[in-house]
Amino acid sequence: MTVGMSTASPVIDIRATSDSLWRELAHADNAADSITTLYHLYDLSERRMRGEIGMLIYDVASRTGNTEVQLDILRNNTNINLSSDSIMERYQRLAESLPENDDREETLTFIMINRLMYKYRRASEEERQEMMKELIKQYERGTDDSDSLQTKIRRLYELCVCLGITTQGGLYDEYMEKLGELIAELPKDRSHALRNMYLTQIAIIYSYNEHYEQSAAADKELLKEIELLKRIYKNKKRKFRDYSVNEYLCYTRLLGNFPALSQGEIERYYKNVNDIAARNADVAKDFAANKRATIYYLMATKRYDEALRILKEQVGLDRNKQYLRQYFRFMNEAAEAVGDKEGSYMPQPHIFVSLNHCCITRR
């Protein structure tokens, strides 16, 4: 297979479509029609505009008492504001003000966990160690029989978040597996935000620890979840809802687990990455700049000369900090295979200081 992007397929004119939708919105007869049109605009908008449109949807839904839509927007807007605790705090307060039901509790769990990730990533190592000790003590004291499933998930997820930033040892794996058991108790017909966040994290963790089969299994499960969501949104007439970026990230991670893949899977996943890049501008930009999927594909197919050339270009870039351990291992393997005379490739000692802090990324 040639390394590179496939021929681009026709795409919609986003600006013209958005302009048409804004005109349609001005003539909407009722709130339901307004919400449908606003959702189309939300799905088509650039990330920087999506939050504002989301709150327009929230306001329309609040006037008609449509809490399902309100909670959906709070979850989706949280996902695009992960770097702002103040905005996430606002969304949490809004969720808390809505009538109690299972959807509200899951939304609160999702927002609270993302706020915890923000908090622990910005704490000092000393602060994290102290918080981790206290969280472990609390967890080992056990849960109250009256605790809800969401309460149990929040408590254990907080411990896992703190542990994940501090360490990647066996204790962390153990707690993440226990968390997975709780996540598995959630209803299969909803709870997608929590389940997908967990699957994404466990896939990254397993891959980082070179547990390739487990990581690949998590991403394959996540792809099934994405297919389910695509069907759900199709039934809701969300024709512009796009999961290309999510699928691209899944297929890229899968390629990184190539020791656990068949040759057919390797070829298929790399083709999928190319196809997505051909139809999605954001993916195309990342695919061309980061070349991570291509590195994995070249290493998987033992095209070491090509892989080593790209690795030498990529290893010094800040955006690849979280992949350095893997990239240096690849460089040594490729250099040995091609008889590279520059010797072994070893990272500078300071490079590993923050590697563990980078290994958990967002959905």
RALIN-V432394 format. One record per pair of residues at least 12 apart in sequence whose ideal C-beta (glycine too) atoms are under 10 Angstrom apart, sorted by the first residue. I is the first residue (numbers start at 1). J is the second residue. If there is no record, write none. Layout:
# RALIN-V432394
I_J + I_J
This chain:
# RALIN-V432394
1_266 + 1_267 + 1_270 + 1_271 + 1_274 + 1_297 + 1_301 + 2_274 + 3_270 + 3_274 + 3_291 + 3_293 + 3_294 + 3_297 + 3_298 + 3_301 + 3_303 + 3_306 + 3_307 + 3_310 + 4_274 + 4_277 + 4_287 + 4_288 + 4_294 + 5_273 + 5_274 + 5_275 + 5_276 + 5_277 + 5_278 + 5_283 + 5_284 + 5_287 + 5_288 + 6_271 + 6_273 + 6_274 + 6_275 + 6_276 + 6_277 + 6_278 + 6_279 + 7_274 + 7_275 + 7_278 + 8_275 + 8_277 + 8_278 + 8_279 + 8_280 + 8_281 + 8_284 + 9_275 + 9_278 + 9_279 + 10_279 + 11_278 + 11_279 + 11_280 + 11_281 + 12_44 + 12_239 + 12_240 + 14_44 + 14_45 + 14_46 + 14_240 + 14_281 + 15_44 + 17_40 + 17_41 + 17_44 + 17_240 + 18_40 + 18_41 + 18_44 + 18_45 + 18_49 + 18_240 + 20_37 + 20_40 + 21_36 + 21_37 + 21_38 + 21_39 + 21_40 + 21_41 + 21_44 + 21_240 + 22_37 + 22_38 + 22_41 + 23_37 + 24_36 + 24_37 + 24_40 + 24_41 + 25_37 + 25_38 + 25_40 + 25_41 + 25_56 + 28_60 + 30_64 + 31_60 + 31_61 + 31_63 + 31_64 + 31_65 + 31_66 + 31_69 + 32_60 + 32_61 + 32_64 + 32_66 + 32_69 + 34_56 + 34_57 + 34_60 + 34_61 + 34_63 + 34_64 + 35_56 + 35_57 + 35_58 + 35_60 + 35_61 + 35_64 + 35_66 + 35_69 + 35_73 + 36_57 + 36_236 + 36_237 + 36_238 + 37_57 + 38_53 + 38_54 + 38_56 + 38_57 + 38_58 + 38_59 + 38_60 + 38_61 + 38_69 + 38_73 + 39_53 + 39_54 + 39_57 + 39_69 + 39_72 + 39_73 + 39_233 + 39_236 + 39_237 + 39_238 + 39_239 + 39_240 + 39_241 + 40_53 + 40_237 + 40_238 + 40_239 + 40_240 + 40_241 + 41_53 + 41_54 + 41_56 + 41_57 + 41_240 + 42_54 + 42_56 + 42_57 + 42_73 + 42_76 + 42_77 + 42_238 + 42_240 + 42_241 + 43_76 + 43_233 + 43_238 + 43_239 + 43_240 + 43_241 + 43_242 + 44_240 + 44_241 + 44_242 + 45_240 + 46_282 + 47_79 + 47_80 + 47_81 + 47_282 + 48_80 + 50_76 + 50_77 + 50_79 + 50_80 + 50_81 + 51_73 + 51_76 + 51_77 + 51_78 + 51_80 + 51_81 + 51_84 + 51_87 + 51_91 + 52_77 + 53_73 + 53_77 + 54_72 + 54_73 + 54_74 + 54_75 + 54_76 + 54_77 + 54_78 + 54_80 + 54_81 + 54_91 + 55_73 + 55_74 + 55_77 + 55_90 + 55_91 + 55_94 + 56_73 + 57_69 + 57_70 + 57_72 + 57_73 + 57_76 + 57_77 + 58_70 + 58_71 + 58_72 + 58_73 + 58_74 + 58_77 + 58_91 + 58_94 + 59_73 + 60_73 + 61_73 + 62_94 + 62_97 + 62_98 + 65_98 + 65_99 + 67_95 + 67_98 + 67_99 + 67_101 + 67_103 + 67_104 + 67_107 + 68_101 + 68_103 + 68_104 + 70_94 + 70_95 + 70_97 + 70_98 + 70_103 + 70_104 + 70_107 + 71_91 + 71_94 + 71_95 + 71_98 + 71_101 + 71_103 + 71_104 + 71_105 + 71_106 + 71_107 + 71_108 + 71_110 + 71_193 + 72_103 + 72_107 + 72_193 + 73_91 + 73_94 + 73_107 + 74_88 + 74_90 + 74_91 + 74_92 + 74_94 + 74_95 + 74_98 + 74_104 + 74_107 + 74_108 + 74_110 + 74_111 + 75_91 + 75_95 + 75_103 + 75_106 + 75_107 + 75_110 + 75_111 + 75_114 + 75_192 + 75_193 + 75_194 + 76_193 + 77_90 + 77_91 + 77_94 + 77_111 + 78_91 + 78_92 + 78_95 + 78_107 + 78_110 + 78_111 + 78_112 + 78_113 + 78_114 + 78_115 + 78_193 + 79_110 + 79_111 + 79_114 + 79_193 + 79_197 + 79_362 + 79_363 + 81_114 + 81_118 + 82_114 + 82_115 + 82_117 + 82_118 + 82_362 + 82_363 + 83_118 + 83_121 + 83_362 + 84_118 + 85_114 + 85_115 + 85_117 + 85_118 + 85_119 + 85_122 + 88_111 + 88_112 + 88_114 + 88_115 + 88_117 + 88_118 + 89_111 + 89_115 + 89_118 + 90_111 + 91_107 + 91_108 + 91_110 + 91_111 + 91_114 + 91_115 + 92_107 + 92_108 + 92_110 + 92_111 + 92_112 + 92_114 + 92_115 + 93_111 + 94_107 + 94_111 + 95_107 + 95_108 + 95_109 + 95_110 + 95_111 + 95_112 + 96_108 + 96_111 + 102_148 + 102_149 + 102_150 + 102_186 + 102_187 + 102_190 + 102_191 + 103_190 + 103_191 + 104_150 + 105_148 + 105_149 + 105_150 + 105_151 + 105_153 + 105_154 + 106_149 + 106_150 + 106_153 + 106_186 + 106_187 + 106_190 + 106_191 + 106_192 + 106_193 + 106_194 + 106_195 + 107_150 + 107_193 + 107_194 + 108_150 + 108_154 + 109_148 + 109_149 + 109_150 + 109_151 + 109_153 + 109_154 + 109_157 + 109_186 + 109_191 + 109_193 + 109_194 + 109_197 + 110_157 + 110_191 + 110_192 + 110_193 + 110_194 + 110_196 + 110_197 + 110_363 + 111_193 + 112_150 + 112_153 + 112_154 + 112_157 + 112_158 + 113_153 + 113_154 + 113_157 + 113_158 + 113_160 + 113_161 + 113_193 + 113_194 + 113_197 + 113_198 + 114_161 + 114_193 + 114_197 + 114_362 + 114_363 + 115_161 + 116_154 + 116_157 + 116_158 + 116_159 + 116_160 + 116_161 + 116_162 + 117_157 + 117_158 + 117_161 + 117_162 + 117_164 + 117_165 + 117_197 + 117_201 + 117_360 + 117_361 + 117_362 + 118_161 + 119_131 + 119_158 + 119_161 + 119_162 + 120_132 + 120_158 + 120_161 + 120_162 + 120_163 + 120_164 + 120_165 + 120_166 + 120_357 + 120_360 + 121_161 + 121_164 + 121_165 + 121_357 + 121_358 + 121_360 + 122_165 + 123_162 + 123_165 + 123_166 + 125_165 + 125_166 + 125_353 + 125_357 + 127_162 + 128_162 + 128_163 + 128_165 + 128_166 + 128_167 + 128_357 + 129_162 + 129_166 + 129_167 + 131_158 + 131_159 + 131_162 + 131_166 + 132_159 + 132_161 + 132_162 + 132_163 + 132_165 + 132_166 + 132_167 + 132_171 + 133_162 + 134_159 + 134_162 + 135_155 + 135_156 + 135_158 + 135_159 + 135_160 + 135_161 + 135_162 + 135_163 + 135_175 + 136_159 + 136_162 + 136_163 + 136_171 + 136_175 + 138_155 + 138_158 + 138_159 + 139_152 + 139_155 + 139_156 + 139_158 + 139_159 + 139_160 + 139_175 + 139_178 + 140_159 + 143_155 + 143_156 + 149_182 + 149_183 + 149_185 + 149_186 + 149_187 + 149_191 + 150_182 + 150_186 + 150_191 + 150_194 + 152_178 + 152_179 + 152_182 + 152_185 + 153_179 + 153_182 + 153_183 + 153_185 + 153_186 + 153_191 + 153_194 + 153_198 + 154_182 + 155_179 + 155_182 + 156_175 + 156_176 + 156_178 + 156_179 + 156_180 + 156_181 + 156_182 + 156_183 + 157_175 + 157_176 + 157_179 + 157_182 + 157_183 + 157_194 + 157_197 + 157_198 + 157_201 + 159_171 + 159_172 + 159_175 + 159_176 + 159_178 + 159_179 + 160_172 + 160_173 + 160_174 + 160_175 + 160_176 + 160_177 + 160_178 + 160_179 + 160_180 + 160_198 + 160_201 + 160_202 + 160_205 + 160_360 + 161_201 + 161_360 + 162_175 + 163_175 + 163_176 + 164_176 + 164_201 + 164_204 + 164_205 + 164_208 + 164_356 + 164_357 + 164_359 + 164_360 + 165_356 + 165_357 + 165_358 + 165_359 + 165_360 + 166_356 + 166_357 + 167_356 + 168_205 + 168_208 + 168_209 + 168_355 + 168_356 + 168_359 + 168_360 + 169_209 + 169_356 + 170_209 + 172_205 + 172_209 + 172_356 + 173_202 + 173_205 + 173_206 + 173_209 + 173_211 + 173_214 + 176_198 + 176_201 + 176_202 + 176_205 + 176_206 + 177_202 + 177_214 + 179_198 + 179_201 + 179_202 + 180_195 + 180_198 + 180_199 + 180_202 + 180_218 + 182_194 + 182_198 + 183_195 + 183_197 + 183_198 + 183_199 + 183_202 + 184_198 + 186_198 + 188_225 + 188_228 + 189_228 + 189_232 + 190_232 + 192_225 + 192_226 + 192_228 + 192_229 + 192_232 + 193_229 + 193_363 + 195_221 + 195_222 + 195_225 + 196_221 + 196_222 + 196_225 + 196_226 + 196_229 + 196_246 + 196_363 + 197_362 + 197_363 + 198_218 + 198_222 + 198_363 + 199_217 + 199_218 + 199_219 + 199_220 + 199_221 + 199_222 + 199_223 + 199_224 + 199_225 + 199_226 + 199_250 + 199_363 + 200_218 + 200_219 + 200_222 + 200_225 + 200_246 + 200_249 + 200_250 + 200_253 + 200_360 + 200_361 + 200_362 + 200_363 + 201_218 + 201_359 + 201_360 + 201_361 + 201_362 + 201_363 + 202_214 + 202_215 + 202_217 + 202_218 + 202_219 + 202_221 + 202_222 + 203_215 + 203_216 + 203_217 + 203_218 + 203_219 + 203_220 + 203_221 + 203_222 + 203_249 + 203_250 + 203_253 + 203_254 + 203_256 + 203_257 + 204_218 + 204_219 + 204_249 + 204_253 + 204_256 + 204_322 + 204_358 + 204_359 + 204_360 + 204_361 + 204_362 + 205_218 + 205_359 + 205_360 + 206_218 + 206_219 + 206_253 + 206_257 + 206_260 + 207_219 + 207_253 + 207_254 + 207_256 + 207_257 + 207_260 + 207_326 + 207_359 + 208_256 + 208_322 + 208_323 + 208_325 + 208_326 + 208_355 + 208_356 + 208_358 + 208_359 + 208_360 + 209_359 + 210_257 + 210_259 + 210_325 + 210_326 + 210_329 + 211_257 + 211_260 + 212_254 + 212_256 + 212_257 + 212_258 + 212_259 + 212_260 + 212_261 + 213_257 + 213_259 + 213_260 + 213_261 + 214_257 + 214_260 + 215_253 + 215_254 + 215_256 + 215_257 + 215_260 + 216_253 + 216_254 + 216_255 + 216_256 + 216_257 + 216_258 + 216_259 + 216_260 + 216_261 + 216_265 + 216_269 + 217_257 + 217_260 + 218_250 + 218_253 + 218_254 + 218_257 + 219_249 + 219_250 + 219_251 + 219_252 + 219_253 + 219_254 + 219_255 + 219_256 + 219_257 + 219_269 + 220_250 + 220_254 + 220_257 + 220_265 + 221_250 + 222_246 + 222_247 + 222_249 + 222_250 + 222_253 + 222_254 + 222_363 + 223_243 + 223_246 + 223_247 + 223_250 + 223_251 + 223_254 + 223_269 + 223_272 + 225_243 + 225_246 + 225_250 + 226_243 + 226_246 + 226_247 + 226_250 + 227_243 + 227_247 + 229_241 + 229_243 + 229_246 + 230_242 + 230_243 + 230_246 + 230_247 + 242_279 + 242_280 + 242_282 + 243_276 + 244_275 + 244_276 + 244_277 + 244_279 + 244_280 + 244_281 + 244_282 + 244_283 + 245_276 + 245_280 + 245_282 + 245_283 + 245_286 + 246_276 + 246_363 + 247_272 + 247_273 + 247_275 + 247_276 + 247_280 + 247_283 + 248_272 + 248_273 + 248_275 + 248_276 + 248_277 + 248_280 + 248_282 + 248_283 + 248_284 + 248_286 + 248_287 + 248_293 + 249_273 + 249_276 + 249_283 + 249_286 + 249_292 + 249_293 + 249_361 + 249_362 + 249_363 + 250_269 + 250_272 + 250_273 + 251_268 + 251_269 + 251_270 + 251_271 + 251_272 + 251_273 + 251_274 + 251_275 + 251_276 + 251_293 + 251_296 + 252_269 + 252_270 + 252_272 + 252_273 + 252_276 + 252_283 + 252_286 + 252_287 + 252_290 + 252_292 + 252_293 + 252_294 + 252_295 + 252_296 + 252_297 + 253_269 + 253_292 + 253_293 + 253_296 + 253_361 + 254_266 + 254_268 + 254_269 + 254_270 + 254_272 + 254_273 + 254_293 + 254_296 + 255_269 + 255_270 + 255_272 + 255_273 + 255_292 + 255_293 + 255_294 + 255_295 + 255_296 + 255_297 + 255_299 + 255_300 + 256_292 + 256_293 + 256_295 + 256_296 + 256_297 + 256_299 + 256_300 + 256_323 + 256_326 + 257_269 + 257_296 + 257_300 + 258_270 + 258_296 + 258_297 + 258_299 + 258_300 + 258_301 + 259_299 + 259_300 + 261_296 + 261_300 + 263_300 + 263_301 + 265_300 + 266_296 + 266_297 + 266_300 + 266_301 + 267_297 + 267_300 + 267_301 + 269_293 + 269_296 + 269_297 + 269_300 + 270_293 + 270_294 + 270_296 + 270_297 + 270_298 + 270_300 + 270_301 + 271_297 + 272_293 + 273_287 + 273_292 + 273_293 + 273_294 + 273_296 + 273_297 + 274_287 + 274_293 + 274_294 + 274_297 + 276_293 + 277_293 + 286_319 + 289_314 + 289_317 + 289_319 + 290_314 + 290_317 + 290_319 + 290_320 + 290_323 + 291_307 + 291_310 + 291_311 + 291_313 + 291_314 + 291_320 + 292_310 + 292_314 + 292_319 + 292_320 + 292_323 + 292_326 + 292_327 + 294_306 + 294_307 + 294_310 + 294_314 + 295_307 + 295_308 + 295_310 + 295_311 + 295_314 + 295_320 + 295_323 + 295_326 + 295_327 + 295_330 + 295_334 + 296_326 + 296_330 + 298_310 + 298_311 + 298_330 + 298_334 + 299_311 + 299_326 + 299_329 + 299_330 + 299_333 + 299_334 + 299_337 + 302_333 + 302_334 + 302_337 + 303_334 + 303_337 + 304_330 + 304_331 + 304_333 + 304_334 + 304_335 + 304_336 + 304_337 + 304_338 + 304_339 + 304_340 + 305_334 + 305_337 + 305_338 + 305_340 + 306_334 + 307_330 + 307_331 + 307_333 + 307_334 + 307_337 + 307_338 + 308_330 + 308_331 + 308_332 + 308_333 + 308_334 + 308_335 + 308_337 + 308_338 + 308_340 + 308_342 + 308_345 + 309_334 + 310_327 + 310_330 + 310_334 + 311_326 + 311_327 + 311_328 + 311_330 + 311_331 + 311_334 + 311_335 + 311_345 + 312_327 + 312_331 + 312_334 + 312_335 + 312_340 + 312_342 + 312_345 + 314_327 + 314_331 + 315_327 + 315_328 + 315_330 + 315_331 + 315_345 + 315_347 + 315_351 + 320_358 + 321_351 + 321_354 + 321_355 + 321_357 + 321_358 + 322_354 + 322_355 + 322_356 + 322_357 + 322_358 + 322_359 + 322_360 + 322_361 + 323_355 + 323_358 + 323_359 + 324_347 + 324_348 + 324_351 + 324_352 + 324_354 + 324_355 + 324_358 + 325_347 + 325_351 + 325_352 + 325_355 + 325_356 + 325_358 + 325_359 + 326_355 + 327_345 + 327_347 + 328_344 + 328_345 + 328_346 + 328_347 + 328_351 + 328_352 + 329_345 + 329_347 + 330_345 + 331_344 + 331_345 + 331_346 + 331_347 + 332_344 + 332_345 + 332_346 + 333_345
